[in-house]
Amino acid sequence: PRACSGINAEYMGGGKLGLNVIDSGTEKMKKGINIATEKAKEKLPQKEVPTKVSESTKVRVEKARMASGVAVNATSAMFKGAMDAVTQMSDSLKPVLSGYLEKLE
């Protein structure tokens, strides 16, 4: 029985760990992108007249940002759902595996 409860705890811990790794990785990627952007800006020669960005382009960029945020949230939700399903399957298999392990002893 201890082996089965350990399996369940391992899946649950792994799911939380997976979500934490995704969140941590996302934050590190954001920081890395910001640092790389600043370094690239430093190396580019400065224009006398700044580039003008149209309002329609600004709107499209904002829509793209929102879409990427939705994609990240959807991926996280799918991962969480998958881990919940694994936990439920583990719980339902626990009695079967317990009986099997007792027969092996």
FIKOLZA-1660 file (N, C-alpha, C; in steps of 0.1 Angstrom, whole numbers, plus 5000, padded with zeros to 4 digits):
% residues 105
   i   px   py   pz ch aa at
   1 5008 4988 5000  A  P  N
   1 5000 5000 5000  A  P CA
   1 5008 5013 5000  A  P  C
   2 5020 5012 5007  A  R  N
   2 5028 5024 5007  A  R CA
   2 5033 5028 4993  A  R  C
   3 5036 5018 4985  A  A  N
   3 5041 5021 4972  A  A CA
   3 5031 5028 4963  A  A  C
   4 5018 5024 4965  A  C  N
   4 5008 5031 4957  A  C CA
   4 5005 5045 4961  A  C  C
   5 5005 5047 4974  A  S  N
   5 5003 5061 4979  A  S CA
   5 5015 5070 4975  A  S  C
   6 5027 5064 4974  A  G  N
   6 5039 5071 4969  A  G CA
   6 5038 5075 4955  A  G  C
   7 5032 5065 4947  A  I  N
   7 5030 5068 4933  A  I CA
   7 5021 5080 4931  A  I  C
   8 5010 5080 4938  A  N  N
   8 5000 5091 4937  A  N CA
   8 5007 5104 4941  A  N  C
   9 5014 5104 4952  A  A  N
   9 5021 5116 4957  A  A CA
   9 5031 5121 4947  A  A  C
  10 5038 5111 4941  A  E  N
  10 5048 5115 4931  A  E CA
  10 5041 5122 4919  A  E  C
  11 5030 5117 4914  A  Y  N
  11 5023 5123 4903  A  Y CA
  11 5018 5137 4907  A  Y  C
  12 5013 5138 4918  A  M  N
  12 5008 5151 4923  A  M CA
  12 5019 5161 4924  A  M  C
  13 5030 5157 4930  A  G  N
  13 5042 5165 4932  A  G CA
  13 5048 5169 4918  A  G  C
  14 5048 5159 4909  A  G  N
  14 5053 5162 4896  A  G CA
  14 5045 5172 4888  A  G  C
  15 5032 5171 4890  A  G  N
  15 5023 5181 4884  A  G CA
  15 5026 5195 4888  A  G  C
  16 5027 5197 4902  A  K  N
  16 5030 5210 4907  A  K CA
  16 5044 5214 4903  A  K  C
  17 5053 5205 4903  A  L  N
  17 5067 5208 4899  A  L CA
  17 5067 5213 4885  A  L  C
  18 5059 5206 4876  A  G  N
  18 5059 5209 4862  A  G CA
  18 5053 5223 4860  A  G  C
  19 5042 5226 4867  A  L  N
  19 5037 5240 4866  A  L CA
  19 5047 5250 4871  A  L  C
  20 5053 5247 4882  A  N  N
  20 5063 5257 4887  A  N CA
  20 5075 5259 4877  A  N  C
  21 5079 5248 4871  A  V  N
  21 5090 5249 4861  A  V CA
  21 5085 5257 4849  A  V  C
  22 5073 5256 4844  A  I  N
  22 5068 5264 4833  A  I CA
  22 5068 5278 4837  A  I  C
  23 5062 5281 4849  A  D  N
  23 5062 5295 4853  A  D CA
  23 5076 5301 4855  A  D  C
  24 5085 5294 4861  A  S  N
  24 5098 5299 4863  A  S CA
  24 5105 5301 4849  A  S  C
  25 5103 5291 4840  A  G  N
  25 5109 5292 4827  A  G CA
  25 5104 5304 4819  A  G  C
  26 5091 5307 4820  A  T  N
  26 5085 5318 4814  A  T CA
  26 5091 5331 4819  A  T  C
  27 5092 5332 4832  A  E  N
  27 5098 5345 4838  A  E CA
  27 5112 5347 4833  A  E  C
  28 5120 5336 4833  A  K  N
  28 5134 5337 4829  A  K CA
  28 5135 5340 4814  A  K  C
  29 5126 5335 4806  A  M  N
  29 5126 5338 4792  A  M CA
  29 5123 5353 4790  A  M  C
  30 5113 5358 4797  A  K  N
  30 5109 5372 4796  A  K CA
  30 5121 5381 4799  A  K  C
  31 5128 5378 4810  A  K  N
  31 5140 5385 4815  A  K CA
  31 5151 5385 4804  A  K  C
  32 5153 5373 4799  A  G  N
  32 5163 5371 4788  A  G CA
  32 5160 5379 4776  A  G  C
  33 5148 5379 4772  A  I  N
  33 5143 5386 4760  A  I CA
  33 5145 5401 4762  A  I  C
  34 5142 5406 4774  A  N  N
  34 5143 5420 4777  A  N CA
  34 5158 5424 4777  A  N  C
  35 5167 5416 4783  A  I  N
  35 5181 5419 4783  A  I CA
  35 5187 5419 4769  A  I  C
  36 5183 5409 4761  A  A  N
  36 5188 5408 4747  A  A CA
  36 5183 5420 4739  A  A  C
  37 5170 5424 4741  A  T  N
  37 5165 5436 4734  A  T CA
  37 5173 5448 4737  A  T  C
  38 5176 5450 4750  A  E  N
  38 5183 5462 4754  A  E CA
  38 5197 5462 4748  A  E  C
  39 5204 5450 4748  A  K  N
  39 5217 5449 4743  A  K CA
  39 5217 5452 4728  A  K  C
  40 5207 5447 4721  A  A  N
  40 5206 5449 4706  A  A CA
  40 5203 5464 4704  A  A  C
  41 5195 5471 4712  A  K  N
  41 5193 5485 4710  A  K CA
  41 5205 5493 4712  A  K  C
  42 5214 5489 4721  A  E  N
  42 5226 5496 4724  A  E CA
  42 5236 5495 4712  A  E  C
  43 5235 5484 4704  A  K  N
  43 5244 5482 4693  A  K CA
  43 5239 5489 4680  A  K  C
  44 5226 5492 4680  A  L  N
  44 5221 5498 4668  A  L CA
  44 5224 5513 4667  A  L  C
  45 5227 5518 4655  A  P  N
  45 5229 5533 4655  A  P CA
  45 5216 5540 4656  A  P  C
  46 5217 5552 4663  A  Q  N
  46 5205 5559 4666  A  Q CA
  46 5201 5568 4653  A  Q  C
  47 5188 5568 4650  A  K  N
  47 5183 5576 4639  A  K CA
  47 5181 5590 4643  A  K  C
  48 5182 5599 4634  A  E  N
  48 5179 5613 4637  A  E CA
  48 5164 5615 4639  A  E  C
  49 5156 5608 4631  A  V  N
  49 5141 5609 4632  A  V CA
  49 5136 5595 4637  A  V  C
  50 5129 5595 4648  A  P  N
  50 5124 5582 4653  A  P CA
  50 5114 5576 4643  A  P  C
  51 5114 5563 4643  A  T  N
  51 5104 5555 4635  A  T CA
  51 5090 5557 4640  A  T  C
  52 5081 5560 4631  A  K  N
  52 5067 5561 4635  A  K CA
  52 5060 5548 4633  A  K  C
  53 5052 5544 4642  A  V  N
  53 5044 5532 4641  A  V CA
  53 5029 5536 4640  A  V  C
  54 5023 5531 4630  A  S  N
  54 5009 5535 4628  A  S CA
  54 5000 5529 4639  A  S  C
  55 4988 5535 4641  A  E  N
  55 4979 5530 4651  A  E CA
  55 4974 5516 4648  A  E  C
  56 4972 5513 4635  A  S  N
  56 4967 5499 4632  A  S CA
  56 4978 5489 4635  A  S  C
  57 4991 5492 4633  A  T  N
  57 5001 5483 4637  A  T CA
  57 5002 5481 4652  A  T  C
  58 5000 5492 4660  A  K  N
  58 5000 5491 4674  A  K CA
  58 4988 5481 4679  A  K  C
  59 4977 5483 4672  A  V  N
  59 4965 5475 4676  A  V CA
  59 4968 5460 4673  A  V  C
  60 4974 5457 4661  A  R  N
  60 4978 5443 4658  A  R CA
  60 4988 5437 4667  A  R  C
  61 4998 5445 4671  A  V  N
  61 5007 5440 4681  A  V CA
  61 5001 5437 4694  A  V  C
  62 4992 5445 4699  A  E  N
  62 4985 5443 4711  A  E CA
  62 4976 5430 4710  A  E  C
  63 4970 5428 4699  A  K  N
  63 4962 5416 4697  A  K CA
  63 4971 5404 4697  A  K  C
  64 4983 5405 4691  A  A  N
  64 4992 5393 4691  A  A CA
  64 4997 5390 4706  A  A  C
  65 4999 5401 4713  A  R  N
  65 5003 5399 4727  A  R CA
  65 4992 5392 4735  A  R  C
  66 4980 5396 4733  A  M  N
  66 4968 5390 4740  A  M CA
  66 4967 5375 4736  A  M  C
  67 4969 5373 4723  A  A  N
  67 4967 5359 4718  A  A CA
  67 4978 5350 4724  A  A  C
  68 4990 5355 4725  A  S  N
  68 5001 5347 4731  A  S CA
  68 4998 5344 4746  A  S  C
  69 4992 5354 4753  A  G  N
  69 4989 5352 4767  A  G CA
  69 4978 5341 4768  A  G  C
  70 4968 5341 4759  A  V  N
  70 4958 5331 4759  A  V CA
  70 4964 5317 4757  A  V  C
  71 4973 5317 4747  A  A  N
  71 4980 5304 4744  A  A CA
  71 4987 5298 4756  A  A  C
  72 4994 5307 4764  A  V  N
  72 5001 5302 4776  A  V CA
  72 4991 5297 4786  A  V  C
  73 4981 5305 4788  A  N  N
  73 4970 5301 4798  A  N CA
  73 4964 5287 4794  A  N  C
  74 4961 5286 4781  A  A  N
  74 4955 5273 4776  A  A CA
  74 4964 5262 4778  A  A  C
  75 4977 5264 4775  A  T  N
  75 4987 5253 4777  A  T CA
  75 4988 5249 4792  A  T  C
  76 4988 5259 4801  A  S  N
  76 4989 5256 4815  A  S CA
  76 4976 5248 4820  A  S  C
  77 4965 5253 4815  A  A  N
  77 4952 5246 4818  A  A CA
  77 4952 5232 4814  A  A  C
  78 4957 5229 4801  A  M  N
  78 4957 5216 4796  A  M CA
  78 4966 5207 4804  A  M  C
  79 4978 5212 4808  A  F  N
  79 4988 5205 4816  A  F CA
  79 4982 5202 4829  A  F  C
  80 4975 5211 4836  A  K  N
  80 4969 5209 4849  A  K CA
  80 4958 5198 4847  A  K  C
  81 4950 5199 4837  A  G  N
  81 4939 5189 4834  A  G CA
  81 4945 5175 4833  A  G  C
  82 4956 5175 4825  A  A  N
  82 4962 5161 4823  A  A CA
  82 4967 5156 4836  A  A  C
  83 4973 5164 4844  A  M  N
  83 4978 5160 4857  A  M CA
  83 4967 5156 4867  A  M  C
  84 4956 5163 4866  A  D  N
  84 4944 5159 4874  A  D CA
  84 4939 5145 4869  A  D  C
  85 4939 5143 4856  A  A  N
  85 4934 5130 4851  A  A CA
  85 4943 5119 4856  A  A  C
  86 4956 5121 4855  A  V  N
  86 4966 5111 4860  A  V CA
  86 4964 5108 4875  A  V  C
  87 4961 5119 4883  A  T  N
  87 4959 5117 4897  A  T CA
  87 4946 5108 4899  A  T  C
  88 4936 5111 4892  A  Q  N
  88 4923 5104 4893  A  Q CA
  88 4925 5089 4889  A  Q  C
  89 4933 5087 4878  A  M  N
  89 4935 5073 4874  A  M CA
  89 4944 5066 4884  A  M  C
  90 4953 5073 4890  A  S  N
  90 4962 5067 4900  A  S CA
  90 4953 5063 4912  A  S  C
  91 4944 5072 4916  A  D  N
  91 4935 5069 4928  A  D CA
  91 4926 5057 4925  A  D  C
  92 4921 5056 4912  A  S  N
  92 4912 5044 4909  A  S CA
  92 4920 5031 4908  A  S  C
  93 4933 5032 4904  A  L  N
  93 4941 5020 4903  A  L CA
  93 4947 5015 4917  A  L  C
  94 4947 5024 4926  A  K  N
  94 4953 5021 4939  A  K CA
  94 4948 5008 4945  A  K  C
  95 4935 5006 4946  A  P  N
  95 4931 4993 4952  A  P CA
  95 4935 4981 4944  A  P  C
  96 4935 4982 4931  A  V  N
  96 4939 4971 4923  A  V CA
  96 4954 4968 4925  A  V  C
  97 4962 4978 4925  A  L  N
  97 4976 4976 4926  A  L CA
  97 4980 4971 4940  A  L  C
  98 4972 4976 4950  A  S  N
  98 4974 4972 4964  A  S CA
  98 4972 4957 4965  A  S  C
  99 4961 4952 4959  A  G  N
  99 4958 4938 4959  A  G CA
  99 4969 4930 4952  A  G  C
 100 4973 4935 4941  A  Y  N
 100 4984 4928 4933  A  Y CA
 100 4997 4927 4941  A  Y  C
 101 5000 4938 4948  A  L  N
 101 5013 4938 4955  A  L CA
 101 5012 4929 4967  A  L  C
 102 5000 4928 4974  A  E  N
 102 4998 4919 4985  A  E CA
 102 5000 4905 4981  A  E  C
 103 4995 4901 4969  A  K  N
 103 4996 4888 4964  A  K CA
 103 5011 4884 4961  A  K  C
 104 5019 4894 4957  A  L  N
 104 5033 4891 4954  A  L CA
 104 5041 4889 4967  A  L  C
 105 5037 4894 4978  A  E  N
 105 5044 4893 4991  A  E CA
 105 5043 4879 4996  A  E  C
% end
